[in-house]
Amino acid sequence: METLREIWEQVKAVLDVPIFTLGESHFTLWTFFYLLGLFLLLVFVAGRLRAWVSDLLLVRLGLDVNRRLAVGWLVQYSVIFLGLLILLQTAGIDLTTVNILAGAVGIGVGFGLQSIASNFISGLIILFERPIKLGDRVEVAGVEGDVVRVGARSTTVVTNDNIAIIIPNGKFISENVINWSYTDDKVRFRVPVSVAYGSDLRLVEKLLLEAAAENPDVLKEPAPAVRLMEFGDSGVLFELRPWTSALLHRRGKLTSDLNFAIWEKFRQHGIEIPFPQRDVHIRSGSPLPPGTKG
C-alpha cells in the first residue's frame, strides 16, 4: 500500500509540474489530461444531443431533413463552445488571459480560416434556404451528380460513375448552380437531328414524334414537340424536345434510346442523315505576264 502511495505521489509530482503560465494560471500535465478527457466527453455528448434533436425531437415537429440537420449542428457547436468555456473555468485557467491570447492569434489565423468560415456559413444558408437538398440532381463547378450529403463545410455529390466528389459549400452560393429537380421532377431534353435536303420534312416531324411517343420514359403530358431550327450547310436541322421524369439522373440513356429509335425509323422510311459536305469551286486565274515565273 505504501508503495502504491509513493508511486502515486511521484506521478502526481510529475503531473503538477507547470508547462507554461497564463497570467496567474499554471498549465500542468494534469491540466492537459483533465481538459483532453473532458473535451472528448463533451464532443461525444454534444454529438449525441445533436442526433437526439435532429432525429427525434424535430421529427415530431414536422421539420424537413435539411432544417433538422441545420438546427442539430447549431446545437452541437453551441454546446461544445459553452462547454469548453466551462471546462477552462473549472481547470483554473484565467479566461481573460486566454481571450487576449486568442485575439492576438485570431488576427493572424483568421485570414487563413476565411475559406472555412465561408463554407460553414454557406452550409447553414443551404440547409435553411434549401437551394439544394438531399437527392437533388445538380451541376456546379463542372460537376454533375446526385446530392447524397450536405455537411457543415462541404456537400457530397455522387456522379453516374459512382464517384463521390466533395464540393465546398461556398461553390453553391457563389457560383451558378443547375438544379434539375428544384421545382419538380419533370425536365425537358433537347435532341438535335439533321436530315438531308430533299427529305419530306412533315414526315420527319411525324417520325420524330412517333419515336418519342413509343419511348416509355417520355411523358405524354407535357407532350413532346419538334422544332425545325435552321437550314444548315449540310442538312435541315430539327430538334426533338421530349419531357421526362424517369431518367432525370440518366440523361444520356434517354438521348441514346431516342437516337436509336430515330435512326431505325429514318432507315425504314428512306430518310437520310447527311454528312458534312463542301462544294469546292476552282477558279482559273489570268495567265501570268511573259517572263514571270509561277
C-alpha positions, 0 to 999 in steps of 0.5 A: 500500500505504501508503495502504491502511495509513493508511486502515486505521489511521484506521478502526481509530482510529475503531473503538477509540474507547470508547462507554461503560465497564463497570467496567474494560471499554471498549465500542468500535465494534469491540466492537459489530461483533465481538459483532453478527457473532458473535451472528448466527453463533451464532443461525444455528448454534444454529438449525441444531443445533436442526433437526439434533436435532429432525429427525434425531437424535430421529427415530431415537429414536422421539420424537413431533413435539411432544417433538422440537420441545420438546427442539430449542428447549431446545437452541437457547436453551441454546446461544445463552445459553452462547454469548453468555456466551462471546462477552462473555468473549472481547470483554473485557467484565467479566461481573460488571459486566454481571450487576449491570447486568442485575439492576438492569434485570431488576427493572424489565423483568421485570414487563413480560416476565411475559406472555412468560415465561408463554407460553414456559413454557406452550409447553414444558408443551404440547409435553411434556404434549401437551394439544394437538398438531399437527392437533388440532381445538380451541376456546379463547378463542372460537376454533375451528380446526385446530392447524397450529403450536405455537411457543415463545410462541404456537400457530397455529390455522387456522379453516374460513375459512382464517384463521390466528389466533395464540393465546398459549400461556398461553390453553391452560393457563389457560383451558378448552380443547375438544379434539375429537380428544384421545382419538380421532377419533370425536365425537358431534353433537347435532341438535335437531328439533321436530315438531308435536303430533299427529305419530306420534312412533315414526315420527319416531324411525324417520325420524330414524334412517333419515336418519342411517343413509343419511348416509355420514359417520355411523358405524354403530358407535357407532350413532346414537340419538334422544332425545325431550327435552321437550314444548315450547310449540310442538312435541315436541322430539327430538334426533338424536345421530349419531357421526362421524369424517369431518367432525370439522373440518366440523361444520356440513356434517354438521348441514346434510346431516342437516337436509336429509335430515330435512326431505325425509323429514318432507315425504314422510311428512306430518310437520310442523315447527311454528312458534312459536305463542301462544294469546292469551286476552282477558279482559273486565274489570268495567265501570268505576264511573259517572263514571270515565273509561277 
